[in-house]
Amino acid sequence: MLERVDLSKSLTKAEYTHQLLEYQLKFRELAYQLYLRRRTLLVVFEGWDAAGKGGSIRRLVEKLDPRGYEVYSISAPAGEEVTHHYLWRFWRHLQPPEDKQILMFDRSWYGRVMVERVEGFCSEEAWSRAYREINEFEHQLVDAGAILVKFWLHISKDEQLRRFQQREVTPQKQWKLTDEDWRNRGKWEDCLAAAEQMLLKTSTRYAPWTIVEANFKWYARVKCLRTVVDVLSHEGIGRDGEGHRDQEKRKRKGVKG
């Protein structure tokens, strides 16, 4: 599946500059509407090492009021987290400081079926069971009113190598490259198989995955912004009345209008 993704998609500098600002301003307005409506937006970023997750997040929040969002960079569980179910620490993150309606995750609960699976940190029985657990977890979030957007940033193996090598020779980027990155690259095929199974088993009607063609960073950043804006608009968050999903809910409850 992922091997058939068209990674040649790109934008010119003029297109990127124009569309980036356009969607950033739209997102800023929608973020204010989220605050007024007390709705929570959860944005999950997964993808290859050096795929551009951090850069996409920075462009998403660049024009937002910093009081309204929180970004969580997820690493390996430690301390008390290890003694609990793997979803426990994420439930804690889902209780943000007051007035923060937007929560972004640079990696997430999908580590269970990616890193932990590939590295053997949990049994096959455990990571196989996790697909159902994660789907139920996300269903609960959506049923409670959260809006969930999930991105898989996809790059080619050659592009990852190019970015690794660029980081090696760029002083201000060397900190981003570790021995673990090179070691993970050696397990590319195992990670690819895990990613494809994850996407197939956890892309649901209420929480679908969006695959982002990320060989060209400009294109990936704009696609992430555009997708978030489109999802929020579809949910009826904008000023132009209620959206399609809100209408469906009202119909199911027998409410006219």
C-alpha positions in Angstrom: 0.0 0.0 0.0 2.6 2.6 1.1 4.9 1.6 -1.8 2.2 2.9 -4.2 2.0 6.3 -2.7 2.9 9.1 -5.2 5.9 10.8 -3.5 6.5 13.1 -6.4 3.9 15.6 -5.3 5.3 19.1 -4.7 4.6 22.8 -4.6 6.5 25.8 -6.1 7.8 28.3 -3.6 5.0 30.8 -4.6 2.3 28.1 -4.2 3.7 27.1 -0.8 4.0 30.7 0.5 0.4 31.5 -0.6 -1.3 28.3 0.5 0.6 28.1 3.8 -0.6 31.5 4.9 -4.1 31.0 3.6 -4.6 27.8 5.6 -2.8 29.1 8.7 -5.2 32.0 8.9 -8.2 29.7 8.3 -7.0 27.4 11.0 -6.5 30.3 13.4 -10.1 31.4 13.0 -11.4 27.8 13.4 -9.2 27.4 16.5 -11.1 30.4 18.0 -14.4 28.7 17.2 -13.2 25.5 18.9 -12.5 27.6 22.0 -16.0 29.2 21.9 -17.7 25.8 21.4 -15.5 24.0 24.0 -14.6 21.4 21.5 -11.3 19.5 21.6 -9.1 18.9 18.5 -6.6 16.0 18.7 -3.9 15.9 16.0 -1.7 12.8 15.9 1.5 12.7 13.9 3.2 9.4 13.0 5.7 8.6 10.3 9.3 7.8 9.5 12.2 9.3 11.2 13.1 12.6 9.5 9.7 12.6 7.7 9.0 16.2 8.9 6.6 15.7 11.8 8.1 18.5 13.9 8.2 21.0 11.0 4.6 20.3 10.1 3.5 20.8 13.7 5.4 24.1 13.9 3.6 25.4 10.8 0.2 24.2 12.2 0.6 26.2 15.4 2.6 29.2 14.0 -0.4 31.6 13.8 -2.3 30.2 16.8 -2.7 31.8 20.2 -0.2 29.8 22.3 -2.7 29.8 25.2 -5.0 27.5 23.1 -2.8 24.6 22.3 -0.4 22.0 23.7 2.2 19.9 21.8 3.3 16.6 23.3 6.5 15.0 22.1 6.2 11.3 23.0 9.2 9.2 23.9 9.6 5.8 25.5 7.6 5.4 28.8 9.6 5.9 32.0 9.1 5.7 35.7 5.5 5.4 36.8 4.3 5.1 33.2 5.9 1.7 32.9 3.8 0.3 35.7 0.5 1.1 34.0 -1.4 0.1 30.9 0.3 1.8 27.8 -2.8 4.0 27.2 -2.7 5.4 30.8 -0.2 8.1 30.1 -2.2 9.3 27.1 -5.4 9.6 29.1 -3.4 11.9 31.5 -2.4 14.1 28.5 -6.0 14.3 27.5 -6.7 16.5 30.6 -5.0 19.6 29.3 -4.6 22.9 31.1 -7.7 25.1 31.1 -8.6 26.7 27.8 -6.3 24.5 25.6 -8.7 23.2 23.0 -6.0 21.8 20.6 -3.7 18.9 21.6 -1.0 17.7 19.2 1.0 14.5 19.5 4.4 14.1 17.9 4.1 10.3 18.0 1.4 8.7 20.1 -0.3 5.6 21.4 0.5 4.0 18.1 4.0 3.2 19.5 2.5 0.0 20.8 1.9 -1.4 17.3 5.0 0.2 15.8 8.2 0.6 17.9 7.1 -1.8 20.6 6.2 -4.4 18.0 9.3 -4.0 15.9 11.7 -3.9 18.9 10.0 -6.8 20.7 9.2 -4.7 23.7 5.8 -6.4 24.0 4.5 -9.8 23.0 2.7 -10.5 19.7 -0.4 -11.2 21.7 -0.1 -7.7 23.3 0.4 -5.7 20.1 -2.2 -7.7 18.2 -4.7 -6.9 20.9 -3.8 -3.3 20.8 -5.5 -2.6 17.5 -8.9 -3.2 19.1 -7.9 -1.3 22.2 -6.8 1.7 20.2 -9.9 1.7 18.1 -12.1 1.6 21.2 -10.0 4.3 22.9 -10.4 6.6 19.9 -14.1 5.8 19.6 -14.6 6.9 23.2 -12.8 10.2 22.5 -14.9 10.9 19.4 -18.1 10.0 21.2 -17.2 12.4 24.0 -17.0 15.2 21.4 -13.3 15.3 20.4 -12.3 15.8 16.8 -9.5 13.4 15.9 -7.1 13.9 12.9 -4.3 11.3 12.3 -1.4 11.8 9.9 1.1 9.3 8.6 4.0 11.2 7.0 5.5 9.0 4.3 8.9 9.4 2.7 11.0 7.1 0.6 14.0 5.2 2.0 16.3 7.2 -0.3 14.8 10.5 0.9 15.3 9.5 4.5 19.0 8.7 3.7 19.4 12.1 2.1 18.0 13.9 5.1 20.1 11.9 7.5 23.2 12.8 5.6 22.2 16.4 5.5 21.8 16.4 9.2 25.3 15.0 9.7 26.9 17.9 7.9 24.6 20.7 9.2 25.8 21.8 12.7 22.5 23.2 13.9 20.7 19.9 12.9 23.2 17.3 14.1 21.4 16.9 17.4 18.4 15.5 15.5 20.4 12.5 14.3 21.3 9.7 16.7 22.7 6.2 16.5 19.1 5.0 17.1 18.0 6.6 13.9 20.5 4.7 11.9 19.6 1.5 13.8 15.9 2.0 13.1 16.7 2.6 9.4 18.2 -0.9 9.3 14.7 -2.3 10.2 12.9 -0.4 7.4 11.1 -3.5 6.0 9.9 -4.5 9.4 8.7 -1.0 10.1 7.0 -0.8 6.7 5.0 -4.0 7.4 4.0 -2.7 10.8 2.9 0.7 9.5 0.8 -0.8 6.7 -1.0 -3.2 9.2 -1.5 -0.3 11.6 -3.1 1.9 8.9 -5.3 -0.9 7.7 -6.5 -2.0 11.1 -7.0 1.5 12.7 -8.3 3.7 10.0 -12.0 3.9 11.0 -15.0 5.9 9.9 -14.7 8.0 13.1 -10.9 8.3 13.1 -9.5 7.8 9.6 -5.8 8.1 8.7 -4.5 10.7 6.2 -1.4 9.6 4.4 0.8 12.6 3.7 3.2 12.5 0.8 6.2 14.0 2.5 9.2 13.7 0.2 8.7 17.5 -0.4 8.3 19.2 2.9 6.4 22.2 1.5 3.7 19.9 0.1 3.4 17.9 3.3 3.0 21.0 5.5 0.3 22.5 3.4 -1.5 19.1 3.1 -1.6 18.8 6.9 -3.0 22.3 7.4 -5.5 21.9 4.6 -6.7 18.5 6.0 -7.2 20.0 9.5 -9.1 22.9 8.1 -11.3 20.6 6.0 -12.1 18.3 8.9 -13.0 21.2 11.2 -15.2 22.7 8.5 -16.9 19.4 7.9 -17.6 19.2 11.6 -19.4 22.5 11.5 -16.8 24.5 13.5 -16.8 27.5 11.3 -19.2 30.5 11.4 -21.4 29.3 8.5 -23.7 27.1 10.5 -23.5 23.5 11.6 -21.6 21.0 9.5 -22.5 17.8 7.9 -21.6 15.7 11.0 -23.6 17.9 13.4 -26.6 17.6 11.1 -26.3 13.8 11.1 -26.2 13.7 14.9 -29.2 16.0 15.1 -31.2 13.8 12.7 -30.3 10.6 14.7 -31.6 12.3 17.8 -34.8 13.4 16.0 -34.0 17.1 16.1 -35.2 19.1 13.2 -33.5 22.2 11.7 
